[in-house]
Amino acid sequence: MTVPAASRVLDVIEAFSKRRRPMTVAMLAKILSLPASSCHGLVKTLEDRGYLTNLKDQGGYYFTKRLEQHALRIAGFTPLPGWVLPALEKIRDEAEETTLLAKLSGVSAVYVEILESAQSIRYIAQLDDLRPLYASAAGKSLLGAMTMDEREAMLARIPLLKRNSNTIVTREALDADLAESIQRGWFLTRGEFILDVTAVGAPVILGDETYSVVIAGPSARMEACLEKHVKLIGTFSQRAIQEIASSE
């Protein structure tokens, strides 16, 4: 069973994709074999939602960048294995702190999943928020998962900007921090991006991509339960390894 309204919206998208030029409502109605009133309703709905704009000086409507932005986000993300979100929810509930999943985006880490703590005072972030690789648990985890050559090439592209008094801003200090973190298997930031926020993370392979799983919250609470949070992160990482092994 198909939904006519949904089919018509897709027809509009395909019509613009084929012709790649602005079109009036009358032109679009003729192409789609629709009554002008029905076509006008479709166009106005898409315009109200920010997907179409009326380029009067160019002779009609055309799509805005909003559709492209959504398409790029969809294309740039591989659906996660089914066990991942329930496992992240379990971490969030046991840690009682915000739990996040991030991946590499250019020279930054980008949050792709966020499960906020129920605490009234908590770490708050938005999907698609970017975090610096050198000043976040998510970013350090991703750096730690790289080969030495990959890491060197990446860090050569990144200026170590001072975010606050806790930010690591020298390569010597950052290299030492990463080496220690790689050796122990988890990564830590203490207020290096946002003051009074501590985060612990580790890299994981999900599907064919490298992610970082992170627990973040107010420093006082995080420091008091750091060992517990490290164990939760470690359990998730082991589950990811086991899932890969079972699929081979």
LONUSE-26723 format. One record per residue (C-alpha): x, y, z; residue number from 1. Coordinates in nm, 4 decimals, padded with zeros to 6 digits. Example, Ala and Ser with C-alpha at 12.3 -4.5 7.8 and 13.67 -1.06 7.14 Angstrom:
BEGIN
{atom {01.2300; -00.4500; 00.7800}; 1}
{atom {01.3670; -00.1060; 00.7140}; 2}
! end
This chain:
BEGIN
{atom {00.0000; 00.0000; 00.0000}; 1}
{atom {00.1394; 00.3389; -00.1001}; 2}
{atom {00.0557; 00.6797; 00.0439}; 3}
{atom {-00.0327; 00.9238; -00.2386}; 4}
{atom {00.0886; 01.2337; -00.0509}; 5}
{atom {00.4289; 01.0758; 00.0149}; 6}
{atom {00.4568; 00.9656; -00.3484}; 7}
{atom {00.3838; 01.3184; -00.4659}; 8}
{atom {00.6562; 01.4672; -00.2465}; 9}
{atom {00.9038; 01.2175; -00.3930}; 10}
{atom {00.7791; 01.3075; -00.7421}; 11}
{atom {00.8551; 01.6738; -00.6662}; 12}
{atom {01.2090; 01.5868; -00.5537}; 13}
{atom {01.2690; 01.3731; -00.8632}; 14}
{atom {01.1297; 01.6422; -01.0943}; 15}
{atom {01.3764; 01.8998; -00.9637}; 16}
{atom {01.6582; 01.6448; -00.9709}; 17}
{atom {01.5880; 01.5732; -01.3383}; 18}
{atom {01.5514; 01.9337; -01.4561}; 19}
{atom {01.7870; 02.1147; -01.2165}; 20}
{atom {01.6309; 02.4566; -01.2593}; 21}
{atom {01.3681; 02.6701; -01.0825}; 22}
{atom {01.0067; 02.5942; -01.1751}; 23}
{atom {00.6749; 02.7654; -01.1181}; 24}
{atom {00.3807; 02.5859; -00.9634}; 25}
{atom {00.2162; 02.5722; -01.3069}; 26}
{atom {00.5232; 02.4141; -01.4653}; 27}
{atom {00.5531; 02.1594; -01.1863}; 28}
{atom {00.1813; 02.0761; -01.2002}; 29}
{atom {00.2100; 02.0064; -01.5737}; 30}
{atom {00.5160; 01.7841; -01.5289}; 31}
{atom {00.3526; 01.5861; -01.2477}; 32}
{atom {00.0063; 01.5779; -01.4111}; 33}
{atom {-00.1481; 01.7285; -01.0979}; 34}
{atom {-00.4251; 01.9856; -01.0522}; 35}
{atom {-00.2715; 02.3280; -00.9909}; 36}
{atom {-00.4390; 02.3508; -00.6488}; 37}
{atom {-00.2883; 02.0191; -00.5325}; 38}
{atom {00.0549; 02.1138; -00.6613}; 39}
{atom {00.0302; 02.4538; -00.4943}; 40}
{atom {-00.0413; 02.2824; -00.1618}; 41}
{atom {00.2628; 02.0585; -00.1993}; 42}
{atom {00.4894; 02.3489; -00.2875}; 43}
{atom {00.3631; 02.5682; -00.0025}; 44}
{atom {00.4095; 02.2858; 00.2477}; 45}
{atom {00.7684; 02.2310; 00.1350}; 46}
{atom {00.8278; 02.6068; 00.1390}; 47}
{atom {00.6864; 02.6409; 00.4916}; 48}
{atom {00.9148; 02.3595; 00.6098}; 49}
{atom {01.2177; 02.5325; 00.4580}; 50}
{atom {01.2824; 02.2891; 00.1723}; 51}
{atom {01.1709; 02.5107; -00.1185}; 52}
{atom {01.2270; 02.8792; -00.1750}; 53}
{atom {01.0721; 03.1117; -00.4315}; 54}
{atom {01.3482; 03.2508; -00.6529}; 55}
{atom {01.1297; 03.5136; -00.8141}; 56}
{atom {01.4139; 03.6639; -01.0130}; 57}
{atom {01.4924; 03.3211; -01.1604}; 58}
{atom {01.1395; 03.2198; -01.2517}; 59}
{atom {01.0169; 02.9848; -00.9827}; 60}
{atom {01.0809; 02.7614; -00.6857}; 61}
{atom {01.3928; 02.5588; -00.6127}; 62}
{atom {01.5176; 02.3398; -00.3301}; 63}
{atom {01.7184; 02.4955; -00.0484}; 64}
{atom {02.0279; 02.3376; 00.1093}; 65}
{atom {01.8135; 02.1802; 00.3801}; 66}
{atom {01.7388; 01.8678; 00.1782}; 67}
{atom {02.1068; 01.8306; 00.0918}; 68}
{atom {02.2052; 01.8632; 00.4589}; 69}
{atom {01.9682; 01.5862; 00.5633}; 70}
{atom {02.0777; 01.3655; 00.2737}; 71}
{atom {02.4458; 01.4073; 00.3644}; 72}
{atom {02.3780; 01.3231; 00.7282}; 73}
{atom {02.1872; 01.0113; 00.6295}; 74}
{atom {02.4519; 00.9047; 00.3768}; 75}
{atom {02.7339; 00.9669; 00.6229}; 76}
{atom {02.6005; 00.7377; 00.8946}; 77}
{atom {02.5873; 00.3599; 00.8869}; 78}
{atom {02.3023; 00.2117; 01.0971}; 79}
{atom {02.4388; 00.0691; 01.4200}; 80}
{atom {02.4109; -00.2993; 01.5142}; 81}
{atom {02.0924; -00.3710; 01.7061}; 82}
{atom {02.2641; -00.4392; 02.0401}; 83}
{atom {02.4364; -00.0997; 02.0598}; 84}
{atom {02.1592; 00.1357; 02.1757}; 85}
{atom {02.0280; -00.0986; 02.4492}; 86}
{atom {02.3879; -00.1377; 02.5707}; 87}
{atom {02.4387; 00.2393; 02.5750}; 88}
{atom {02.1133; 00.2809; 02.7660}; 89}
{atom {02.2375; 00.0299; 03.0233}; 90}
{atom {02.5627; 00.2240; 03.0640}; 91}
{atom {02.3686; 00.5487; 03.1059}; 92}
{atom {02.1417; 00.3956; 03.3688}; 93}
{atom {02.4213; 00.2295; 03.5662}; 94}
{atom {02.6578; 00.5259; 03.5451}; 95}
{atom {02.3766; 00.7779; 03.6010}; 96}
{atom {02.5678; 01.0060; 03.3656}; 97}
{atom {02.5276; 01.1095; 03.0036}; 98}
{atom {02.6553; 00.8446; 02.7630}; 99}
{atom {02.7606; 00.9271; 02.4084}; 100}
{atom {02.8819; 00.7680; 02.0884}; 101}
{atom {03.1064; 00.9640; 01.8522}; 102}
{atom {03.2908; 00.9124; 01.5262}; 103}
{atom {03.5499; 01.0988; 01.3224}; 104}
{atom {03.4310; 01.3920; 01.1111}; 105}
{atom {03.7145; 01.5722; 00.9358}; 106}
{atom {03.9495; 01.6870; 01.2131}; 107}
{atom {03.6896; 01.6611; 01.4904}; 108}
{atom {03.4808; 01.4069; 01.6767}; 109}
{atom {03.1062; 01.4300; 01.6093}; 110}
{atom {02.8372; 01.2970; 01.8422}; 111}
{atom {02.6077; 01.0502; 01.6662}; 112}
{atom {02.4204; 00.9133; 01.9696}; 113}
{atom {02.3453; 01.0902; 02.2981}; 114}
{atom {02.1698; 00.9326; 02.5952}; 115}
{atom {02.1315; 01.2021; 02.8579}; 116}
{atom {02.1489; 01.1374; 03.2285}; 117}
{atom {01.8319; 01.1865; 03.4337}; 118}
{atom {02.0294; 01.3983; 03.6819}; 119}
{atom {01.9147; 01.7594; 03.7049}; 120}
{atom {02.2761; 01.8751; 03.6694}; 121}
{atom {02.4307; 01.6764; 03.3851}; 122}
{atom {02.6439; 01.6965; 03.0746}; 123}
{atom {02.4261; 01.8175; 02.7862}; 124}
{atom {02.5162; 01.7890; 02.4181}; 125}
{atom {02.3377; 01.7844; 02.0838}; 126}
{atom {02.3576; 01.5387; 01.7961}; 127}
{atom {02.6152; 01.6544; 01.5406}; 128}
{atom {02.8044; 01.8592; 01.8015}; 129}
{atom {03.1747; 01.8642; 01.7189}; 130}
{atom {03.4496; 01.8169; 01.9738}; 131}
{atom {03.8251; 01.8696; 01.9258}; 132}
{atom {04.0247; 01.5500; 01.8951}; 133}
{atom {04.2924; 01.6700; 02.1389}; 134}
{atom {04.0599; 01.8067; 02.4104}; 135}
{atom {03.7768; 01.5544; 02.4443}; 136}
{atom {03.7512; 01.1932; 02.5577}; 137}
{atom {03.5708; 01.1159; 02.2321}; 138}
{atom {03.8461; 01.2737; 02.0257}; 139}
{atom {04.1360; 01.1235; 02.2199}; 140}
{atom {03.9782; 00.7787; 02.1867}; 141}
{atom {03.9599; 00.8196; 01.8102}; 142}
{atom {04.3209; 00.9394; 01.7965}; 143}
{atom {04.4239; 00.6419; 02.0062}; 144}
{atom {04.2608; 00.4014; 01.7625}; 145}
{atom {04.4709; 00.5335; 01.4723}; 146}
{atom {04.8057; 00.3964; 01.3629}; 147}
{atom {05.1007; 00.6137; 01.4569}; 148}
{atom {05.1312; 00.7428; 01.0996}; 149}
{atom {04.7601; 00.8225; 01.0815}; 150}
{atom {04.7742; 01.0018; 01.4155}; 151}
{atom {05.0792; 01.2046; 01.3151}; 152}
{atom {04.9142; 01.3082; 00.9896}; 153}
{atom {04.5947; 01.4069; 01.1711}; 154}
{atom {04.7659; 01.6050; 01.4465}; 155}
{atom {04.9734; 01.7897; 01.1876}; 156}
{atom {04.6451; 01.9375; 01.0613}; 157}
{atom {04.5142; 02.0469; 01.4015}; 158}
{atom {04.6201; 02.3600; 01.5907}; 159}
{atom {04.6163; 02.2917; 01.9654}; 160}
{atom {04.3991; 02.5862; 02.0654}; 161}
{atom {04.3641; 02.6762; 02.4311}; 162}
{atom {04.0002; 02.6220; 02.5334}; 163}
{atom {04.0623; 02.6960; 02.9004}; 164}
{atom {04.3323; 02.6600; 03.1660}; 165}
{atom {04.3102; 02.2775; 03.1563}; 166}
{atom {04.3539; 02.2312; 02.7818}; 167}
{atom {04.6616; 02.0441; 02.6630}; 168}
{atom {04.8290; 02.2757; 02.4122}; 169}
{atom {05.1702; 02.1178; 02.3456}; 170}
{atom {05.2427; 01.8119; 02.1353}; 171}
{atom {05.4809; 01.6758; 02.3977}; 172}
{atom {05.2107; 01.6770; 02.6657}; 173}
{atom {04.9443; 01.5444; 02.4288}; 174}
{atom {05.1685; 01.2623; 02.3038}; 175}
{atom {05.2421; 01.1617; 02.6629}; 176}
{atom {04.8726; 01.1688; 02.7528}; 177}
{atom {04.7794; 00.9573; 02.4503}; 178}
{atom {05.0594; 00.7077; 02.5113}; 179}
{atom {04.9496; 00.6542; 02.8721}; 180}
{atom {04.5853; 00.6228; 02.7639}; 181}
{atom {04.6607; 00.3722; 02.4866}; 182}
{atom {04.8615; 00.1636; 02.7329}; 183}
{atom {04.5772; 00.1451; 02.9888}; 184}
{atom {04.3023; 00.1126; 02.7245}; 185}
{atom {04.0861; 00.4166; 02.8047}; 186}
{atom {04.1009; 00.7934; 02.7620}; 187}
{atom {04.0239; 01.0771; 03.0013}; 188}
{atom {03.9600; 01.4496; 02.9947}; 189}
{atom {03.9335; 01.6636; 03.3051}; 190}
{atom {03.7760; 01.9945; 03.2090}; 191}
{atom {03.9934; 02.0303; 02.8978}; 192}
{atom {03.7083; 02.1409; 02.6718}; 193}
{atom {03.4396; 02.2433; 02.9224}; 194}
{atom {03.5501; 02.3327; 03.2738}; 195}
{atom {03.4130; 02.1086; 03.5504}; 196}
{atom {03.3239; 01.8317; 03.3037}; 197}
{atom {03.5135; 01.5036; 03.3244}; 198}
{atom {03.4738; 01.2351; 03.0589}; 199}
{atom {03.6077; 00.8855; 03.0076}; 200}
{atom {03.6016; 00.7039; 02.6745}; 201}
{atom {03.7410; 00.4243; 02.4618}; 202}
{atom {03.7464; 00.3377; 02.0903}; 203}
{atom {03.5200; 00.0612; 01.9603}; 204}
{atom {03.4666; -00.0987; 01.6208}; 205}
{atom {03.0988; -00.1149; 01.5259}; 206}
{atom {03.0245; -00.2612; 01.1866}; 207}
{atom {03.3179; -00.1460; 00.9761}; 208}
{atom {03.3739; 00.1889; 01.1480}; 209}
{atom {03.5622; 00.3179; 01.4494}; 210}
{atom {03.3597; 00.4994; 01.7151}; 211}
{atom {03.4285; 00.6198; 02.0657}; 212}
{atom {03.1977; 00.5442; 02.3562}; 213}
{atom {03.2025; 00.8092; 02.6281}; 214}
{atom {03.0603; 00.8739; 02.9738}; 215}
{atom {03.0601; 01.2429; 03.0708}; 216}
{atom {02.9346; 01.4439; 03.3632}; 217}
{atom {03.0165; 01.6980; 03.6354}; 218}
{atom {03.3730; 01.6439; 03.7529}; 219}
{atom {03.2906; 01.5930; 04.1227}; 220}
{atom {03.0511; 01.3052; 04.0490}; 221}
{atom {03.2643; 01.1556; 03.7718}; 222}
{atom {03.5845; 01.1527; 03.9771}; 223}
{atom {03.4102; 00.9796; 04.2681}; 224}
{atom {03.2970; 00.6941; 04.0391}; 225}
{atom {03.5759; 00.6912; 03.7817}; 226}
{atom {03.6701; 00.3258; 03.8348}; 227}
{atom {03.3071; 00.2214; 03.7891}; 228}
{atom {03.2761; 00.4228; 03.4669}; 229}
{atom {03.5967; 00.2738; 03.3270}; 230}
{atom {03.4597; -00.0757; 03.3902}; 231}
{atom {03.1324; 00.0095; 03.2136}; 232}
{atom {03.3227; 00.1422; 02.9116}; 233}
{atom {03.5405; -00.1690; 02.9152}; 234}
{atom {03.2393; -00.4005; 02.9205}; 235}
{atom {03.0965; -00.2231; 02.6153}; 236}
{atom {03.4290; -00.2493; 02.4331}; 237}
{atom {03.4520; -00.6223; 02.5076}; 238}
{atom {03.0986; -00.6717; 02.3786}; 239}
{atom {03.1948; -00.4988; 02.0532}; 240}
{atom {03.4971; -00.7292; 02.0151}; 241}
{atom {03.2836; -01.0363; 02.0807}; 242}
{atom {03.0226; -00.9270; 01.8283}; 243}
{atom {03.2901; -00.8890; 01.5588}; 244}
{atom {03.4351; -01.2324; 01.6408}; 245}
{atom {03.0934; -01.4009; 01.6281}; 246}
{atom {03.0171; -01.2516; 01.2860}; 247}
{atom {03.3381; -01.3804; 01.1240}; 248}
! end
